[in-house]
């Protein structure tokens, strides 16, 4: 894991995925973190050398 990520997102659920109960008014606690490393799209760079 890197010390300072480029983007940090908070994921706080509004409802329970199992029963659908509203969770928005309940206190939340830190459950842990993970990091996702995305490889940027590869783009072709075209260079046309022109002699004079």
Biopython code that builds the backbone (N, CA, C, O; Angstrom):
import numpy as np
from Bio.PDB.StructureBuilder import StructureBuilder

atoms = [
    (1, "UNK", "N", (0.848, -1.185, 0.000)),
    (1, "UNK", "CA", (0.000, 0.000, 0.000)),
    (1, "UNK", "C", (0.887, 1.241, 0.000)),
    (1, "UNK", "O", (1.957, 1.265, 0.609)),
    (2, "UNK", "N", (0.413, 2.270, -0.701)),
    (2, "UNK", "CA", (1.162, 3.519, -0.716)),
    (2, "UNK", "C", (0.733, 4.366, 0.475)),
    (2, "UNK", "O", (-0.381, 4.228, 0.979)),
    (3, "UNK", "N", (1.623, 5.235, 0.916)),
    (3, "UNK", "CA", (1.335, 6.058, 2.093)),
    (3, "UNK", "C", (0.270, 7.112, 1.804)),
    (3, "UNK", "O", (-0.617, 7.348, 2.625)),
    (4, "UNK", "N", (0.362, 7.747, 0.632)),
    (4, "UNK", "CA", (-0.599, 8.786, 0.267)),
    (4, "UNK", "C", (-1.212, 8.434, -1.093)),
    (4, "UNK", "O", (-0.563, 8.613, -2.123)),
    (5, "UNK", "N", (-2.464, 7.931, -1.107)),
    (5, "UNK", "CA", (-3.096, 7.575, -2.374)),
    (5, "UNK", "C", (-3.508, 8.826, -3.161)),
    (5, "UNK", "O", (-3.642, 9.911, -2.596)),
    (6, "UNK", "N", (-3.705, 8.657, -4.465)),
    (6, "UNK", "CA", (-4.139, 9.763, -5.312)),
    (6, "UNK", "C", (-5.573, 10.183, -5.000)),
    (6, "UNK", "O", (-5.898, 11.370, -5.038)),
    (7, "UNK", "N", (-6.426, 9.215, -4.693)),
    (7, "UNK", "CA", (-7.844, 9.481, -4.410)),
    (7, "UNK", "C", (-8.245, 8.671, -3.184)),
    (7, "UNK", "O", (-7.859, 7.510, -3.050)),
    (8, "UNK", "N", (-9.016, 9.278, -2.293)),
    (8, "UNK", "CA", (-9.565, 8.587, -1.130)),
    (8, "UNK", "C", (-11.082, 8.708, -1.191)),
    (8, "UNK", "O", (-11.609, 9.810, -1.345)),
    (9, "UNK", "N", (-11.787, 7.590, -1.072)),
    (9, "UNK", "CA", (-13.250, 7.581, -1.118)),
    (9, "UNK", "C", (-13.798, 6.987, 0.172)),
    (9, "UNK", "O", (-13.326, 5.948, 0.635)),
    (10, "UNK", "N", (-14.797, 7.651, 0.751)),
    (10, "UNK", "CA", (-15.480, 7.098, 1.924)),
    (10, "UNK", "C", (-16.669, 6.282, 1.443)),
    (10, "UNK", "O", (-17.468, 6.759, 0.638)),
    (11, "UNK", "N", (-16.786, 5.065, 1.929)),
    (11, "UNK", "CA", (-17.908, 4.200, 1.584)),
    (11, "UNK", "C", (-18.703, 3.944, 2.855)),
    (11, "UNK", "O", (-18.364, 3.065, 3.646)),
    (12, "UNK", "N", (-19.773, 4.728, 3.043)),
    (12, "UNK", "CA", (-20.631, 4.607, 4.218)),
    (12, "UNK", "C", (-22.024, 4.217, 3.721)),
    (12, "UNK", "O", (-22.693, 5.025, 3.076)),
    (13, "UNK", "N", (-22.469, 2.997, 4.010)),
    (13, "UNK", "CA", (-23.763, 2.533, 3.481)),
    (13, "UNK", "C", (-24.944, 3.276, 4.105)),
    (13, "UNK", "O", (-24.923, 3.623, 5.286)),
    (14, "UNK", "N", (-25.973, 3.512, 3.289)),
    (14, "UNK", "CA", (-27.213, 4.147, 3.754)),
    (14, "UNK", "C", (-28.236, 3.106, 4.187)),
    (14, "UNK", "O", (-29.166, 3.414, 4.933)),
    (15, "UNK", "N", (-28.064, 1.861, 3.714)),
    (15, "UNK", "CA", (-29.021, 0.805, 4.019)),
    (15, "UNK", "C", (-28.290, -0.539, 4.102)),
    (15, "UNK", "O", (-27.174, -0.686, 3.604)),
    (16, "UNK", "N", (-28.929, -1.495, 4.730)),
    (16, "UNK", "CA", (-28.373, -2.842, 4.871)),
    (16, "UNK", "C", (-28.614, -3.625, 3.581)),
    (16, "UNK", "O", (-29.738, -3.680, 3.082)),
    (17, "UNK", "N", (-27.551, -4.231, 3.044)),
    (17, "UNK", "CA", (-27.690, -5.018, 1.815)),
    (17, "UNK", "C", (-28.538, -6.278, 2.025)),
    (17, "UNK", "O", (-29.129, -6.789, 1.074)),
    (18, "UNK", "N", (-28.600, -6.772, 3.247)),
    (18, "UNK", "CA", (-29.341, -8.010, 3.512)),
    (18, "UNK", "C", (-30.829, -7.761, 3.722)),
    (18, "UNK", "O", (-31.660, -8.398, 3.074)),
    (19, "UNK", "N", (-31.176, -6.834, 4.628)),
    (19, "UNK", "CA", (-32.582, -6.646, 4.985)),
    (19, "UNK", "C", (-33.168, -5.330, 4.475)),
    (19, "UNK", "O", (-34.385, -5.152, 4.498)),
    (20, "UNK", "N", (-32.314, -4.399, 4.013)),
    (20, "UNK", "CA", (-32.812, -3.137, 3.478)),
    (20, "UNK", "C", (-33.092, -2.067, 4.528)),
    (20, "UNK", "O", (-33.568, -0.984, 4.188)),
    (21, "UNK", "N", (-32.802, -2.354, 5.814)),
    (21, "UNK", "CA", (-33.053, -1.359, 6.864)),
    (21, "UNK", "C", (-32.211, -0.108, 6.655)),
    (21, "UNK", "O", (-31.088, -0.177, 6.155)),
    (22, "UNK", "N", (-32.770, 1.036, 7.044)),
    (22, "UNK", "CA", (-32.086, 2.322, 6.936)),
    (22, "UNK", "C", (-30.954, 2.387, 7.959)),
    (22, "UNK", "O", (-31.177, 2.149, 9.146)),
    (23, "UNK", "N", (-29.739, 2.709, 7.506)),
    (23, "UNK", "CA", (-28.581, 2.809, 8.390)),
    (23, "UNK", "C", (-28.060, 4.240, 8.497)),
    (23, "UNK", "O", (-27.087, 4.491, 9.209)),
    (24, "UNK", "N", (-28.692, 5.172, 7.803)),
    (24, "UNK", "CA", (-28.154, 6.524, 7.705)),
    (24, "UNK", "C", (-28.079, 7.256, 9.046)),
    (24, "UNK", "O", (-27.235, 8.138, 9.207)),
    (25, "UNK", "N", (-28.935, 6.917, 10.008)),
    (25, "UNK", "CA", (-28.918, 7.618, 11.292)),
    (25, "UNK", "C", (-28.039, 6.917, 12.338)),
    (25, "UNK", "O", (-27.849, 7.443, 13.434)),
    (26, "UNK", "N", (-27.510, 5.751, 12.012)),
    (26, "UNK", "CA", (-26.687, 5.010, 12.963)),
    (26, "UNK", "C", (-25.230, 5.446, 12.882)),
    (26, "UNK", "O", (-24.757, 5.815, 11.807)),
    (27, "UNK", "N", (-24.508, 5.409, 14.009)),
    (27, "UNK", "CA", (-23.086, 5.748, 13.969)),
    (27, "UNK", "C", (-22.320, 4.677, 13.193)),
    (27, "UNK", "O", (-22.697, 3.505, 13.205)),
    (28, "UNK", "N", (-21.264, 5.078, 12.531)),
    (28, "UNK", "CA", (-20.461, 4.107, 11.790)),
    (28, "UNK", "C", (-19.073, 4.030, 12.403)),
    (28, "UNK", "O", (-18.628, 4.956, 13.081)),
    (29, "UNK", "N", (-18.400, 2.930, 12.160)),
    (29, "UNK", "CA", (-17.051, 2.767, 12.673)),
    (29, "UNK", "C", (-16.143, 2.294, 11.546)),
    (29, "UNK", "O", (-16.593, 1.666, 10.587)),
    (30, "UNK", "N", (-14.882, 2.601, 11.675)),
    (30, "UNK", "CA", (-13.881, 2.260, 10.683)),
    (30, "UNK", "C", (-13.702, 0.749, 10.627)),
    (30, "UNK", "O", (-13.453, 0.119, 11.655)),
    (31, "UNK", "N", (-13.827, 0.163, 9.445)),
    (31, "UNK", "CA", (-13.736, -1.285, 9.308)),
    (31, "UNK", "C", (-12.434, -1.728, 8.649)),
    (31, "UNK", "O", (-12.130, -2.921, 8.642)),
    (32, "UNK", "N", (-11.663, -0.803, 8.101)),
    (32, "UNK", "CA", (-10.417, -1.160, 7.443)),
    (32, "UNK", "C", (-10.313, -0.478, 6.098)),
    (32, "UNK", "O", (-11.223, 0.231, 5.669)),
    (33, "UNK", "N", (-9.193, -0.702, 5.443)),
    (33, "UNK", "CA", (-9.019, -0.085, 4.131)),
    (33, "UNK", "C", (-8.283, -1.036, 3.207)),
    (33, "UNK", "O", (-7.637, -1.987, 3.646)),
    (34, "UNK", "N", (-8.395, -0.760, 1.935)),
    (34, "UNK", "CA", (-7.669, -1.475, 0.909)),
    (34, "UNK", "C", (-7.361, -0.470, -0.182)),
    (34, "UNK", "O", (-7.939, 0.616, -0.213)),
    (35, "UNK", "N", (-6.474, -0.816, -1.055)),
    (35, "UNK", "CA", (-6.133, 0.075, -2.156)),
    (35, "UNK", "C", (-6.263, -0.682, -3.471)),
    (35, "UNK", "O", (-5.921, -1.861, -3.565)),
    (36, "UNK", "N", (-6.762, 0.016, -4.478)),
    (36, "UNK", "CA", (-6.916, -0.540, -5.816)),
    (36, "UNK", "C", (-5.945, 0.200, -6.722)),
    (36, "UNK", "O", (-5.970, 1.428, -6.793)),
    (37, "UNK", "N", (-5.094, -0.542, -7.411)),
    (37, "UNK", "CA", (-4.124, 0.045, -8.332)),
    (37, "UNK", "C", (-4.637, -0.147, -9.753)),
    (37, "UNK", "O", (-4.689, -1.271, -10.253)),
    (38, "UNK", "N", (-5.013, 0.946, -10.399)),
    (38, "UNK", "CA", (-5.497, 0.900, -11.775)),
    (38, "UNK", "C", (-4.356, 1.242, -12.716)),
    (38, "UNK", "O", (-3.624, 2.208, -12.501)),
    (39, "UNK", "N", (-4.214, 0.445, -13.754)),
    (39, "UNK", "CA", (-3.211, 0.718, -14.776)),
    (39, "UNK", "C", (-3.841, 1.652, -15.796)),
    (39, "UNK", "O", (-4.915, 1.357, -16.319)),
    (40, "UNK", "N", (-3.183, 2.788, -16.092)),
    (40, "UNK", "CA", (-3.779, 3.730, -17.039)),
    (40, "UNK", "C", (-3.859, 3.126, -18.439)),
    (40, "UNK", "O", (-3.081, 2.241, -18.794)),
    (41, "UNK", "N", (-4.814, 3.621, -19.225)),
    (41, "UNK", "CA", (-4.995, 3.160, -20.588)),
    (41, "UNK", "C", (-3.731, 3.425, -21.401)),
    (41, "UNK", "O", (-3.136, 4.499, -21.310)),
    (42, "UNK", "N", (-3.335, 2.451, -22.184)),
    (42, "UNK", "CA", (-2.159, 2.613, -23.040)),
    (42, "UNK", "C", (-2.580, 3.364, -24.292)),
    (42, "UNK", "O", (-3.541, 2.981, -24.960)),
    (43, "UNK", "N", (-1.858, 4.437, -24.608)),
    (43, "UNK", "CA", (-2.154, 5.217, -25.796)),
    (43, "UNK", "C", (-0.934, 5.193, -26.709)),
    (43, "UNK", "O", (0.203, 5.252, -26.242)),
    (44, "UNK", "N", (-1.177, 5.108, -27.991)),
    (44, "UNK", "CA", (-0.100, 5.111, -28.968)),
    (44, "UNK", "C", (0.348, 6.551, -29.206)),
    (44, "UNK", "O", (-0.477, 7.443, -29.404)),
    (45, "UNK", "N", (1.644, 6.763, -29.185)),
    (45, "UNK", "CA", (2.215, 8.072, -29.486)),
    (45, "UNK", "C", (2.885, 7.954, -30.852)),
    (45, "UNK", "O", (3.788, 7.137, -31.030)),
    (46, "UNK", "N", (2.450, 8.763, -31.815)),
    (46, "UNK", "CA", (2.969, 8.707, -33.182)),
    (46, "UNK", "C", (3.864, 9.922, -33.411)),
    (46, "UNK", "O", (3.445, 11.063, -33.219)),
    (47, "UNK", "N", (5.094, 9.659, -33.820)),
    (47, "UNK", "CA", (6.039, 10.719, -34.133)),
    (47, "UNK", "C", (6.426, 10.611, -35.595)),
    (47, "UNK", "O", (6.790, 9.534, -36.067)),
    (48, "UNK", "N", (6.352, 11.706, -36.305)),
    (48, "UNK", "CA", (6.755, 11.739, -37.708)),
    (48, "UNK", "C", (7.946, 12.653, -37.876)),
    (48, "UNK", "O", (7.786, 13.871, -37.952)),
    (49, "UNK", "N", (9.160, 12.078, -37.938)),
    (49, "UNK", "CA", (10.326, 12.918, -38.156)),
    (49, "UNK", "C", (10.334, 13.430, -39.604)),
    (49, "UNK", "O", (10.113, 12.667, -40.545)),
    (50, "UNK", "N", (10.584, 14.697, -39.759)),
    (50, "UNK", "CA", (10.638, 15.285, -41.098)),
    (50, "UNK", "C", (11.981, 15.950, -41.305)),
    (50, "UNK", "O", (12.373, 16.842, -40.553)),
    (51, "UNK", "N", (12.675, 15.508, -42.330)),
    (51, "UNK", "CA", (13.965, 16.117, -42.660)),
    (51, "UNK", "C", (13.781, 17.285, -43.614)),
    (51, "UNK", "O", (12.911, 17.253, -44.484)),
    (52, "UNK", "N", (14.588, 18.298, -43.454)),
    (52, "UNK", "CA", (14.493, 19.446, -44.341)),
    (52, "UNK", "C", (15.617, 19.482, -45.315)),
    (52, "UNK", "O", (15.689, 20.391, -46.141)),
]
sb = StructureBuilder()
sb.init_structure("model")
sb.init_model(0)
sb.init_chain("A")
sb.init_seg("    ")
for serial, (resi, resn, name, xyz) in enumerate(atoms, 1):
    if name == "N":
        sb.init_residue(resn, " ", resi, " ")
    sb.init_atom(name, np.array(xyz, "f"), 0.0, 1.0, " ", f" {name:<3s}", serial, name[0])
structure = sb.get_structure()
